[in-house]
């Protein structure tokens, strides 16, 4: 039978794991926000550049080529950025779950023996 002090100590460890997990999530969300803001800024800059280029075209073919190139690069960059966001999200989730996972393992080791 575990003592009250051991249960209290274990509970404190759980709270500490939750706090650490929350800190990891908060930092990860900040990183994701920065990544998305930088991506949005780059997209806006590229759109403005394409718009400026469109104002100086001399033929419909040139305009169509410019638009096709802009569309292709936009889709390619969107795919790359989506992969970056997904990878970063998975990494944050994995890191955030680690403290909780270790507490669950400790609980199984500590309390599973007495059951």
Protein Blocks (a to p, Z undefined) as FASTA:
>chain_A
ZZfklmmmmmmmmmmmmmmmmmmmmmmmmmmmmmmmmmmmmmmmmmmmmmmmmmmccbfk
lmmmmmmmmmmmmmmmmmmmmmmmmmmmmmmmmmmmmmmmmmmmmmmmmmmmmZZ
